[in-house]
Amino acid sequence: MKYKLIKTKKEYQSAIDRLDKIFDAKKGTAEADELELLSTLIEKYEDELYPIALPDPIEAIKFRMEQMSYSQKDLAEIIGLKSRASEVLNKKRKLTLEMIRNLNEALNIPTDILIQDY
């Protein structure tokens, strides 16, 4: 097993093909180690070639609220007044540091998403 960083689409496809062949490798075997290494190399290549941008902070809040079946009233309890929650959701008010901390804790939204400009 000799691997190097994946730099071309041909190398990427070759790595994917090999990964498919050893996907069900038993833990503790040489193939399992190869699978882990290939997965890491493929992930690195994909992250560099196809980076995924962080979501808009307000859209992330709305999405998480929907997942948790939260209403604007529930959001108001997290960040302050109901009118403030409305302003935030409509992008008329920026998130404060305290709001970001509260949202991170209550909704488990990563702070690196919440601190982005919008």
Beta strands, then each sheet from edge to edge (+ up, - down):
end
